[in-house]
Structures are given as C-alpha cells and as structure tokens.
Amino acid sequence: MTQPQLAHQTNAGRMYSRSLLGLPEVPSITTVIGQQHLDLTGWASHMATTALITDTRLPEAVGSPAKLKTLARQCNDAAERFRDDSAARGDRVHDYAEQVALRMLGKPHTMAEAREALAQHNEVGFADRFDEWWETYQVKPLAAEITVWNHTVGYAGTLDLVAEIGGKVCLIDYKTRGTDRFGRVKTLSDNVVMQLAAGFKAEESLVDAEAGTWEPWAYGDDALLIGVALGETEVVAYQANPQTLPQYWQKFWALRQVWQYQQAVEAAPKPLQPLGPPLVVPQHS
C-alpha cells in the first residue's frame, strides 16, 4: 500500500482513524455496506456438497459411517476455504493493479514482485488481462489506493484508483472475479454502485497518515464511477448508471444509520429480563 493503513479491525467492524496514532472513529465503506444481510446458506451448502462428491477419498469412505462422518466434517468448511482463497487471490491481483499505477505515476513500486506472486499461484492470466485492459482504455492514473473521509455522514474508505480515461476523471473500484462456464468473467454485484457512490461523496482525502493531514476531496464534482471486473480470461468495465446514484446513495446512508443504532443496541443493557409471576395476595375472610 502507498499509505500506512488507518483502518483498524474492531468489534464494530473495520474502522478508520484520522492518523496512525489516532483512535478509530468511523466505519469503513465496506463495513457500512455489510450491514445489508445476505443469505449465503444455500451457497455454503452447495460448496460443501460439491467438495464432498468430488473428494477422491469418497469411494473408500462409502460403507464406513465413521469415515463418511470425518470426510463430511472436513468438507463442511469448503465455503470458508473458498472465501479465504478468493480473498488472498483478490489481494494479489489488487496489489498488481496498484503497482502498475504507481509505476506510471513515477512512484516507487514493486510491480515485478507483484507479478511474480501471481505467477507462483498460477494466476498470471489476471495480470496479462489487466495489462491489456489498461492499454486498451489508455488509463492515465491520478492517484492509487487513496483514502477518503466523509464527516457529514461519518465513514471512510480507500478507493482503488482515480484516473483519467477518454478525457474524463474516473473513480474506479476493482473486483477480482471468477470465470463462468462460457469462459467469461463473472459480472459485478450491484453493491459496487454503493461503494462508488460513497467514494464520490467523500469530503476529504488523506495527505499524510503519520501526521494526520487531509485535504479537500478533489474528485467529487464530475467523475465517472466505474466498477472493473478483473478476470483471468478478460477484464470488463461497468459504469454506474448516473440515474441510479441517488437511490444507491440513500441506501448507503440508511445502512450507515443501521450501523450506528446497532452499536447503540450492543452497548445497551440486556433487552430482555426474566419476569416472574405476579405475587399472590392472601385473601382474608
């Protein structure tokens, strides 16, 4: 990362401070969006089942309840392993994309090392497709991994890239995506629009993390908001529809209120208390 991290993992989620020595003050953009409940139980069950039926030890375990139970238990966390592997891959791909931008900005970079890390995991296709996209779109970076802050609503986050494309300033968020059965990169979640809208509505951007100095946000007037799906077979860019931005911004604002009230609820006394039966008053004859 180009800036020391101001993000801290707390019981309230990922939160940002104003400086390296400061206390966490506001939730991250992704923590706010995470207040939206997503039911992934079906997907988790599918991953566990797929892991079980494709496990090479299954034929040997058939007929042995003990072996089947052990195998099922080991396959039960397939969704978590997939999630963790995907997150690690996403970090490697994002790092490469950042290093490409830093190199073009004339700043210190580790682009060769980032590409080598992808190669060691047989993921160099992501780098190749990214390079093709970068050249085709003639991306001119303005800032990479830039941390932003909004005081009015109360949140912060880090944008992957601010760049000029086709003469327009663009706020860009990368999402590493898998490949479907047709060899196409999978599409983006609509939540990326919320993430981009929150970045667009920033009020300040970080100048120096150690000193805790910030400056007014320079890219919130007339920028294109772009989500980029990074895949091994292709890279596809999507523009956030300007007509939908007010609705997605309002949704983000509402989720920020949910986060705030959730913190208040968790800090409050227990909401339910045991209640005994009413006292029986003796009747006097």
N, C-alpha and C positions, 0 to 999 in steps of 0.2 A: 504494500500500500504506500502511496505517496505521502500520506499524512499519518502521524501517530493516531491510533484509534481512540476516539472519545466515547465509544459505545461500551456499555457495561451490561453483563447479564445479571439481572436481579430477580427477585420473586415476582416483580410486576412485569417481567419480560425484559426485552432488550431496551436499554435506556441510554440517553446521551447526556454528557456533561458539557459545560462551556469551555473547559480546559482540561489538560491532563491531570491536574491536581484538584479539579472541581468534583463536587458530588453529582450523581445522576439527577437530572431534573425533569426531563420529558421523555416520553416513549418514542421508539423508532417508528418510522412509517410502516414497516412490516409488522411490528407488534400491534399497531392500531388495526391494520387490515386483518390480522389474525384473530381479532375479536369476532369475526364472522365465522360461525360454526360450519364446518364441512364434515359430513358423514362419510368417513373412509372405511367403514367396517366391511362393506362389500368388496372393496378393492383389496383390503388386507386379507380377507378370506380367500379371494382368488389367487393372491400371491402365494399364500400358504399351500393351497391345493396344488397349484402348478409346481411348486418346489417339491412337493411330496411325490407326485406322479412321474416327475422327470428324474428323481433321485435314483442313481444306479444301484443303491442298496435295497430298493423296494422289493425286487424279486426274492432276495434272500430273506427278507423280513416277513414275507407272506407266510402265514401259518404259525407265526410266533407272536402272540399278543404282546409279550414283553419288548421284542424288537420293534414291532409296529408302534408301540407307545413311545419308545425312545426316538424313533425316526420322526413321528408326528410332532413331538415336542421340539426337536431340532429344526423342523421346517416351519414351525409356528411363527418364528420371528423373521420370516423371509421378507415381509414388508419393511420391517425396520432396517434390515441389512440393505435392501434395495434403496431405501431412502438415504441411508448413510453413504452408500457408494455413489449415489447420484449427487449428493451434496459435495462430496470430495471431488468428483469429476467437474461439477459446476465451478468450484473454486479454482481448479487448474485452468479451465477454459477462460474464466473471467480474468485470471491473472495474466494469461497470454494476451487477451484483448487490451488490458490496461498497459502492458509493456509495449505493445505496438504503438499506442497513442503517445506514451512517454517518449519513445524513440523519435517519433515525428515532431514532438514538441521541443526536441533538443535537450531533454532532461535525462538524468541517469536512469538506466533501465536494465532489466535482466531478461530481455526478450529471448535470447538463445537458451538460457536456462529454463525459461517457461515452456518453450517448445520441446526441449529435451524431456521435461517432466511429463508432457503429454505423450511423447514417443515411448517412454518407459511403460506407459499404461495402454499402449496400442490405440491412442486417441489422437494421433497427429492429423487425422482427417478433419477434426474440428478446426485446427489451425489453418490447414490448407483452404478450407471453405471460407473461413473468416477472412483470410488474405484476399481471396477472390472478391468477396463482397466489398471489402474496404477499397479495393482498387476500382471496382465497377461503379460504386457510388461516389468515388472521389472524395472520401471523407477528409475533412480538414479539422483536426481536433483543436478545441479551445481550452478544455480542462478535462482531466481524467480523475475519477474517484473523488468528486468534490462533495464535501459535507455541507448540508444546508440546515437552516433553522427557521421555524415559524413560531413567533412569540404569541401571536393573537390566538391561535388555536392550541398551541402547545405541543409541538412534535419536532423531530429532527430526523435526518436520514442522509444517506450517501448515494449520489447519482453516479451511474457508471461512466457516462460520457456527456459532455457538451461539445458539439461540433457544428461546423458549417457544411451543409450538403446542398448543392444546387443553389448557392447563394442565400440559403435560409439557415438561421440558427436552429438547432435541433437539440432537444433533451432526449437522451437515449438510455433505455434500460435493456440490458442483455438478459436473456433467459436461455440456459442450455436445455435443449430438448432432445428427446429420443427420435427414433425413426419408425414410421409406420410400416405396415406390410407391403406398401407400394414403393418404399424407398424414399418417401418424402418426410421432411422434418415435421414433427407434430406442431399443431398450432398453439398459440398462446392462450392463457386464461384471460378472461375479461378483467380480472383483478389488476392486470398491469396498467389499465387505464387509471384506476385509483392511485396507484403508485406514482405514475407520471403526473397526474393532476396535483398530488401533494408536493411533488418536486417543483412544479410550475408555480405553486402558490407560496414558495419559500420567501422569506423576508431578508435573510442574511446568508452569507456563505463564509466558510472558515478561511482565515488567512494564515494563522499560526496557532497550532494546537497547544504548544507548550506555554505560549504567552496568553492564550485565550483571546486572541484578537479576531474580530469578524468585520465584514464589510457588507454594505447593502447588496442584495441579490441583483445581479446584472442581467439575468436572462429570463425574467418573468413577464415581459411585455408582449412579445410577438414571436414565440418559439413554436416550432412543430414538435409534437410529442410522439416519439417513435419507440415501439417495442420491437426488439430484434430477436427472432428465434434462431439460436445457434445450433446447427446440427452437423453430423458427420458427412451427410450427403449434400446438404445445401444450407444456405442462410436466407431467411425470409424476413423482410422488414414490414411492419404494420404501422400505419399512422392512426393515432387515437382520433376518432371522429369528433371534430370540434363541437358538433351539436349535442353530443352526449356528455361533454365535460362538466357542465353544471350539475347534472344528476349524480355523476360519479364523485364529484367534489362534495356534494351534500351527503352522500353515503359515507364518505370518509369522515366528514365532520361528525356524523351521527355515531360512527364506530368509536371515534375519539371520546365522545361523551360516555359511551358504554364502558370504555376502559377506565375512565375517571370514576364512575359510580361503582365499578367492580372493585376498585381499590378501597373505596369508602366502605363497601359491604364487608370486605375481608378484614378491615380494621375495626369494625363494629363488634359489640358483644354478640354472643351466640343468639341467633334469631329465634330459636325455639327453646322453650324451657318446659320441663316437666310440670304438669298440672295435676294435683291430686283431687280426689272427690271433695265435694263441699262438706264442711263439718256438720255433723248431725246434732241438732239442738234437742236435748231431752225434753219430752213433753210432761208437764206437771198436771196431775189430775186435780 
